[in-house]
Amino acid sequence: MPERPDPEKDQEIRRRLAADVLSGMERWHTDSDRRRAKRYFFESAGTVEADENEINGFLQWYTHDFRDAATRRTLMEHYLETHGGQLPPRERVLVEAMRDSWPGVFEAESVEEGRGVHLRDLSTGEVIFVHDITSSRELVRGDCMLSRIEELDGKLRFVSNFFSVPPAVRDEFLKLIDKEARAAGQTRVEYVRRSGNLLYRKIRNLSDKWLKNLRVVNREGDALEFCRADYSVLDEPSLLARLRSLAELKEEPGKPGEAHFAWLETVAQGPRPVYGHVQVGGGHLRLEAQSRTRLQLGRGLLESHAAGLLKHQGDSYQSLDEIKQQIAASREPVERDEPIPTEREREIILQMKAQHYSTWADDPLPALGGKTAREAVKTESGRKAVQALIRDMEHGEARGAKDGQPGFDFTPIRKTLGLGEK
């Protein structure tokens, strides 16, 4: 009876075998081969600055897919030809699985936490199940990624870290793959499996381009900025009484010792657009708005109705360009600096989200050419665009839920727009 595979032992063997395979590059690849590999992957044969993901991606591609000029073999194929006959049975099985692994672009269809992920191969349309406990705890439905898959012991597994394809560039990335596959006279699956060196950089380039060109405006056409005004509160009970008397402010649930107000449009019929938020507590008032114009209007509202009760301390602004620069400077995930919210806080967050999305269907959206979602769904192309927007928002909520945040349910919005359930 064959020995039952031991995952921990297999992982230890894999690490040793991968090092052995890579150590053979000087024997099996010439200096010219190595320079060519570097140029193919990094678009430069000279010194390059690469992060850990890029280096890992290069090594995966170099050992599995790059072929030398003389024999047209990969390092994996050279290793098996040279050492395969002397390897113990389990080690040979592992090397053969690594040799036969393939790169692909996949989208998560569903997740079985603790077991693995159902993925749609976007090259073939096939749905596969990948056994990977770690990924089942990290991925959510709608995640799109570039990764490498192998078949071992009758099960499919990841054999590399996956590189995420941002939702904003997913469709453009797939169109680019199809365009270049046609130019090369290949099918999509042939192109993807032969172009692992190119795909990583194409995703990076598309993401950088999208981020650079991103421009978000509010209902008034002002550029989106995250703006804040801070005040010292001189008489909190009198201030709260004054704020509660204003038609523009609607009090919302908040943490003990704090008062929260949504600043709303007063003349709109039906749902009232949100212009900003006010928080009062601990002798301090904070006004938040998403443009400088709105912040100044909000300041005028507060200072005209609460004269003598507030002392202005200063304003701060963070533009979208500054946020872009922060993202470009560091692509590492932001570490959590706040605890997972309590049940009461979750209720408050969901109420605030419900308020925020209550007017979404009737807000003009730049992504829809200035139309509202309700207007856009009247045409087939507009309907598809609205579905894509909602899909991306649902994906963001699912991603937040993985971090312990309360997820908003877009089903009512879908029904309002006649889109049905997802």
C-alpha positions as CSV (number, residue, x, y, z in Angstrom):
1,M,0.0,0.0,0.0
2,P,1.5,3.4,-1.0
3,E,2.5,5.8,1.7
4,R,-0.1,8.4,2.4
5,P,1.1,11.9,1.4
6,D,2.3,14.1,4.2
7,P,1.6,17.8,3.3
8,E,4.3,19.2,5.7
9,K,6.9,16.8,4.4
10,D,5.9,17.5,0.8
11,Q,6.3,21.2,1.5
12,E,9.8,20.6,2.9
13,I,10.7,18.5,-0.2
14,R,9.4,21.1,-2.5
15,R,11.5,23.8,-1.0
16,R,14.6,21.7,-1.4
17,L,13.8,20.6,-4.9
18,A,13.0,24.2,-6.0
19,A,16.4,25.3,-4.7
20,D,18.1,22.3,-6.5
21,V,16.4,23.2,-9.8
22,L,17.3,26.9,-9.6
23,S,20.9,26.0,-8.7
24,G,21.2,24.3,-12.1
25,M,20.7,27.4,-14.1
26,E,24.5,28.1,-14.6
27,R,24.9,24.6,-15.9
28,W,21.9,24.5,-18.2
29,H,21.5,28.2,-19.2
30,T,24.1,30.5,-20.7
31,D,24.8,34.1,-19.7
32,S,22.8,35.1,-22.8
33,D,19.9,32.9,-21.8
34,R,19.8,34.6,-18.3
35,R,20.0,38.1,-19.8
36,R,17.2,37.2,-22.2
37,A,15.0,35.9,-19.4
38,K,15.6,39.0,-17.4
39,R,14.7,41.2,-20.4
40,Y,11.6,39.2,-21.2
41,F,10.2,39.5,-17.7
42,F,11.5,42.9,-16.4
43,E,11.7,44.6,-19.9
44,S,15.3,45.3,-19.0
45,A,18.5,43.3,-19.0
46,G,20.2,45.8,-16.7
47,T,19.7,46.6,-13.0
48,V,16.1,46.6,-12.0
49,E,14.2,47.5,-8.9
50,A,11.7,44.8,-8.0
51,D,9.5,44.1,-5.0
52,E,9.2,40.6,-3.5
53,N,6.1,39.8,-5.6
54,E,8.0,40.5,-8.8
55,I,11.0,38.5,-7.7
56,N,8.8,35.5,-6.8
57,G,6.9,35.9,-10.0
58,F,10.1,35.9,-12.0
59,L,11.6,32.8,-10.3
60,Q,8.3,30.9,-10.9
61,W,8.3,31.8,-14.5
62,Y,12.0,31.3,-15.0
63,T,12.1,27.8,-13.6
64,H,8.8,26.6,-15.1
65,D,8.3,28.3,-18.4
66,F,11.5,30.0,-19.8
67,R,13.3,27.9,-22.4
68,D,17.0,28.1,-23.2
69,A,18.1,28.9,-26.8
70,A,20.0,25.7,-27.4
71,T,17.6,22.9,-26.3
72,R,14.3,24.7,-25.8
73,R,13.9,23.1,-22.4
74,T,12.9,24.6,-19.1
75,L,14.9,24.3,-15.9
76,M,12.3,21.8,-14.6
77,E,12.7,19.7,-17.8
78,H,16.5,19.8,-17.5
79,Y,16.4,18.7,-13.9
80,L,14.1,15.8,-14.5
81,E,16.1,14.6,-17.5
82,T,19.4,14.8,-15.5
83,H,18.2,13.6,-12.0
84,G,14.8,12.1,-12.5
85,G,16.1,8.5,-12.6
86,Q,17.8,8.8,-9.2
87,L,14.9,10.6,-7.3
88,P,12.8,8.7,-4.7
89,P,9.3,8.0,-6.0
90,R,7.5,10.8,-4.1
91,E,10.1,13.4,-5.1
92,R,9.7,12.4,-8.7
93,V,5.9,12.8,-8.4
94,L,6.4,16.2,-6.9
95,V,8.8,17.4,-9.6
96,E,6.6,16.1,-12.4
97,A,3.6,17.9,-10.9
98,M,5.7,21.1,-10.7
99,R,6.9,20.7,-14.3
100,D,3.3,20.2,-15.6
101,S,1.8,23.1,-13.7
102,W,0.4,26.0,-15.7
103,P,-0.2,29.7,-15.3
104,G,-3.7,31.1,-15.6
105,V,-6.1,34.0,-15.0
106,F,-8.9,33.0,-12.6
107,E,-12.0,34.5,-11.0
108,A,-13.4,33.2,-7.7
109,E,-16.9,31.8,-8.2
110,S,-17.5,30.7,-4.6
111,V,-15.5,29.9,-1.5
112,E,-15.7,26.9,0.8
113,E,-14.0,28.3,3.9
114,G,-11.6,25.7,5.4
115,R,-11.5,23.7,2.1
116,G,-10.8,25.7,-1.0
117,V,-12.1,27.9,-3.8
118,H,-14.2,27.3,-6.9
119,L,-12.4,29.2,-9.7
120,R,-13.4,30.0,-13.2
121,D,-10.5,29.8,-15.6
122,L,-11.0,32.9,-17.7
123,S,-9.0,31.4,-20.5
124,T,-11.1,28.3,-20.9
125,G,-14.4,29.1,-19.1
126,E,-14.0,25.9,-17.1
127,V,-14.8,26.0,-13.4
128,I,-12.3,24.1,-11.2
129,F,-11.9,23.5,-7.5
130,V,-8.6,24.4,-5.9
131,H,-7.8,22.8,-2.6
132,D,-6.2,25.5,-0.5
133,I,-7.3,26.3,3.1
134,T,-5.3,29.6,3.3
135,S,-6.8,30.9,0.1
136,S,-10.3,29.9,1.2
137,R,-9.8,32.3,4.1
138,E,-8.5,35.2,2.0
139,L,-10.4,35.1,-1.3
140,V,-14.0,36.3,-1.8
141,R,-16.4,35.8,-4.7
142,G,-15.4,38.1,-7.6
143,D,-11.6,38.1,-6.8
144,C,-9.7,37.9,-10.0
145,M,-6.0,36.8,-10.0
146,L,-3.0,35.6,-12.0
147,S,-1.6,32.4,-10.5
148,R,-0.2,29.0,-11.2
149,I,-2.0,25.7,-10.7
150,E,-0.8,22.1,-10.5
151,E,-2.5,18.7,-10.2
152,L,-1.2,16.5,-7.5
153,D,-2.7,13.3,-6.1
154,G,-5.9,13.9,-8.1
155,K,-6.4,17.5,-6.6
156,L,-5.7,20.9,-8.0
157,R,-3.6,23.2,-5.9
158,F,-2.0,26.7,-6.1
159,V,1.8,26.5,-6.5
160,S,2.5,30.2,-6.4
161,N,1.2,33.3,-4.7
162,F,-1.6,34.9,-6.7
163,F,-1.3,38.4,-8.1
164,S,-4.6,40.3,-7.9
165,V,-6.2,41.8,-11.0
166,P,-8.1,44.9,-9.7
167,P,-11.8,45.0,-10.6
168,A,-11.3,48.3,-12.3
169,V,-8.9,46.9,-15.0
170,R,-10.3,43.3,-15.2
171,D,-12.3,43.7,-18.4
172,E,-9.5,45.8,-20.1
173,F,-7.0,43.2,-19.2
174,L,-9.0,40.4,-20.7
175,K,-9.6,42.5,-23.9
176,L,-5.8,43.1,-24.1
177,I,-5.1,39.3,-23.8
178,D,-7.6,38.6,-26.6
179,K,-6.1,41.3,-28.8
180,E,-2.5,40.1,-28.4
181,A,-3.5,36.4,-28.7
182,R,-5.1,37.2,-32.1
183,A,-2.0,39.1,-33.2
184,A,0.1,36.1,-32.2
185,G,-2.3,33.7,-34.0
186,Q,-3.0,32.0,-30.6
187,T,-6.1,31.2,-28.6
188,R,-6.6,32.9,-25.3
189,V,-5.5,29.8,-23.3
190,E,-2.4,29.4,-25.5
191,Y,-1.4,33.0,-25.1
192,V,-1.9,33.0,-21.3
193,R,0.1,29.7,-20.8
194,R,2.9,31.0,-23.0
195,S,3.1,34.5,-21.7
196,G,3.5,34.3,-17.9
197,N,6.4,36.7,-18.2
198,L,4.2,39.4,-19.8
199,L,0.9,39.1,-17.8
200,Y,2.2,40.3,-14.4
201,R,3.6,43.5,-16.0
202,K,0.5,44.1,-18.1
203,I,-1.6,44.0,-15.0
204,R,0.8,46.4,-13.2
205,N,0.8,48.8,-16.2
206,L,-3.0,48.8,-16.6
207,S,-3.4,49.4,-12.8
208,D,-0.9,52.3,-12.8
209,K,-2.6,53.9,-15.8
210,W,-6.0,53.6,-14.3
211,L,-4.8,55.1,-11.0
212,K,-3.1,57.9,-12.8
213,N,-6.1,58.8,-14.9
214,L,-8.7,58.3,-12.2
215,R,-10.8,61.5,-11.6
216,V,-13.7,61.4,-9.3
217,V,-16.1,64.4,-8.9
218,N,-19.2,65.0,-6.7
219,R,-22.7,66.1,-7.8
220,E,-21.5,69.7,-8.2
221,G,-18.6,68.6,-10.5
222,D,-15.9,69.4,-7.9
223,A,-12.9,67.1,-7.7
224,L,-13.2,64.7,-4.8
225,E,-11.1,65.5,-1.8
226,F,-11.3,64.3,1.8
227,C,-11.7,67.6,3.7
228,R,-12.0,68.2,7.4
229,A,-12.6,71.2,9.7
230,D,-11.9,70.9,13.4
231,Y,-13.4,73.1,16.2
232,S,-13.2,73.3,19.9
233,V,-16.6,73.2,21.5
234,L,-17.2,75.9,24.1
235,D,-20.7,74.9,25.3
236,E,-21.5,71.3,24.2
237,P,-25.2,71.1,25.5
238,S,-26.1,74.4,23.9
239,L,-24.3,73.4,20.7
240,L,-26.1,70.1,20.4
241,A,-29.5,71.8,21.0
242,R,-28.7,74.2,18.2
243,L,-27.5,71.5,15.8
244,R,-30.6,69.4,16.5
245,S,-32.8,72.3,15.5
246,L,-31.3,72.6,12.0
247,A,-33.2,71.1,9.1
248,E,-30.0,70.4,7.3
249,L,-28.7,68.0,10.0
250,K,-30.1,64.6,10.8
251,E,-28.9,63.0,13.9
252,E,-27.7,59.4,13.6
253,P,-26.8,56.7,16.1
254,G,-23.3,57.0,17.5
255,K,-20.9,55.8,20.2
256,P,-21.6,56.7,23.8
257,G,-20.4,60.2,24.6
258,E,-20.6,61.3,20.9
259,A,-23.3,62.8,18.7
260,H,-23.3,62.2,14.9
261,F,-25.2,64.2,12.3
262,A,-25.6,63.7,8.5
263,W,-25.5,66.9,6.6
264,L,-28.3,66.6,4.0
265,E,-29.8,68.5,1.1
266,T,-32.9,70.3,2.2
267,V,-34.8,71.0,-1.0
268,A,-34.6,67.6,-2.8
269,Q,-37.7,65.6,-3.3
270,G,-37.5,62.0,-2.1
271,P,-34.2,60.7,-0.7
272,R,-31.9,63.6,0.3
273,P,-28.2,63.5,-0.9
274,V,-25.6,63.5,1.8
275,Y,-23.2,66.5,1.7
276,G,-21.0,65.7,4.8
277,H,-20.9,64.5,8.4
278,V,-20.6,66.2,11.8
279,Q,-19.3,64.5,14.9
280,V,-19.4,66.1,18.4
281,G,-17.8,64.7,21.5
282,G,-15.2,65.3,24.2
283,G,-15.1,69.1,23.6
284,H,-14.5,68.7,19.9
285,L,-16.4,69.0,16.7
286,R,-15.3,67.6,13.4
287,L,-16.9,68.4,10.1
288,E,-16.1,66.1,7.1
289,A,-16.9,66.7,3.5
290,Q,-15.7,65.5,0.1
291,S,-14.7,68.8,-1.6
292,R,-13.3,72.1,-0.5
293,T,-16.5,73.9,-1.7
294,R,-18.7,71.6,0.5
295,L,-16.4,72.1,3.5
296,Q,-16.6,75.9,3.2
297,L,-20.4,75.7,2.9
298,G,-20.5,73.4,5.9
299,R,-18.4,75.8,7.9
300,G,-20.7,78.6,6.9
301,L,-23.7,76.6,8.1
302,L,-22.1,75.8,11.5
303,E,-20.6,79.2,12.2
304,S,-23.7,81.1,11.2
305,H,-26.0,79.0,13.6
306,A,-23.5,78.3,16.4
307,A,-21.7,81.6,16.8
308,G,-20.1,81.8,20.2
309,L,-20.3,78.0,20.8
310,L,-17.4,77.0,18.6
311,K,-13.8,78.0,18.0
312,H,-12.3,77.0,14.7
313,Q,-8.9,75.2,15.0
314,G,-8.1,74.5,11.4
315,D,-8.9,72.7,8.1
316,S,-7.1,69.8,6.5
317,Y,-7.3,68.3,3.0
318,Q,-6.3,65.1,1.3
319,S,-6.6,65.0,-2.5
320,L,-7.2,61.9,-4.6
321,D,-3.7,62.5,-6.1
322,E,-2.1,62.3,-2.7
323,I,-4.0,59.0,-2.0
324,K,-2.8,57.7,-5.4
325,Q,0.8,58.6,-4.5
326,Q,0.5,56.7,-1.2
327,I,-0.8,53.7,-3.1
328,A,1.9,53.9,-5.7
329,A,4.6,54.3,-3.1
330,S,3.6,51.2,-1.2
331,R,1.5,48.4,-2.6
332,E,1.6,46.5,0.7
333,P,-1.8,46.0,2.4
334,V,-2.6,48.6,5.0
335,E,-2.3,47.1,8.5
336,R,-5.4,47.3,10.6
337,D,-5.1,50.0,13.3
338,E,-8.7,49.7,14.6
339,P,-10.4,46.7,16.3
340,I,-13.1,44.8,14.6
341,P,-16.4,46.7,15.4
342,T,-18.8,45.5,18.1
343,E,-22.3,44.5,17.2
344,R,-23.7,47.9,18.1
345,E,-21.0,49.6,16.0
346,R,-21.8,47.2,13.2
347,E,-25.4,48.3,13.3
348,I,-24.4,52.0,13.2
349,I,-22.0,51.4,10.2
350,L,-24.8,49.5,8.3
351,Q,-27.2,52.3,9.1
352,M,-24.7,54.9,7.7
353,K,-24.2,52.7,4.6
354,A,-27.9,52.4,4.1
355,Q,-28.2,56.2,4.3
356,H,-25.3,56.6,1.9
357,Y,-26.7,54.2,-0.7
358,S,-30.3,55.4,-0.3
359,T,-29.8,57.9,-3.2
360,W,-27.3,56.0,-5.2
361,A,-29.7,54.9,-7.9
362,D,-30.6,58.6,-8.6
363,D,-27.2,60.2,-8.3
364,P,-25.5,61.2,-11.5
365,L,-22.4,59.0,-11.8
366,P,-19.2,59.8,-13.8
367,A,-18.8,56.1,-14.6
368,L,-22.2,56.3,-16.4
369,G,-21.4,59.4,-18.4
370,G,-23.2,61.6,-15.9
371,K,-26.4,59.6,-16.0
372,T,-28.0,58.1,-12.9
373,A,-28.2,54.3,-12.6
374,R,-32.0,54.5,-13.0
375,E,-31.6,56.3,-16.3
376,A,-28.7,54.0,-17.5
377,V,-30.6,50.7,-17.1
378,K,-33.1,51.8,-19.8
379,T,-30.5,50.7,-22.4
380,E,-28.7,47.4,-22.8
381,S,-25.2,48.9,-22.6
382,G,-26.2,51.1,-19.7
383,R,-27.7,48.1,-17.9
384,K,-24.5,46.2,-18.3
385,A,-22.5,49.1,-17.0
386,V,-24.7,49.4,-13.9
387,Q,-24.4,45.7,-13.3
388,A,-20.7,46.0,-13.5
389,L,-20.6,48.9,-11.0
390,I,-22.8,47.0,-8.5
391,R,-20.7,43.9,-8.9
392,D,-17.6,45.9,-8.1
393,M,-19.3,47.4,-5.0
394,E,-20.4,44.0,-3.9
395,H,-16.9,42.7,-4.3
396,G,-15.6,45.6,-2.1
397,E,-18.2,44.8,0.6
398,A,-17.2,41.1,0.5
399,R,-13.6,42.1,0.8
400,G,-14.3,44.3,3.8
401,A,-16.3,41.5,5.4
402,K,-13.2,39.3,5.3
403,D,-11.6,41.9,7.6
404,G,-14.5,41.8,10.0
405,Q,-16.4,44.8,8.7
406,P,-20.2,44.7,8.2
407,G,-21.1,44.1,4.6
408,F,-23.9,46.0,2.9
409,D,-26.5,44.0,0.9
410,F,-27.2,45.5,-2.5
411,T,-30.2,43.3,-3.2
412,P,-32.7,46.1,-2.6
413,I,-30.8,48.4,-5.1
414,R,-30.8,45.6,-7.6
415,K,-34.6,45.1,-7.2
416,T,-35.2,48.8,-7.5
417,L,-33.4,48.9,-10.8
418,G,-35.0,45.7,-12.1
419,L,-31.7,43.8,-12.1
420,G,-32.8,40.9,-9.9
421,E,-30.5,39.2,-7.5
422,K,-26.8,38.6,-8.3
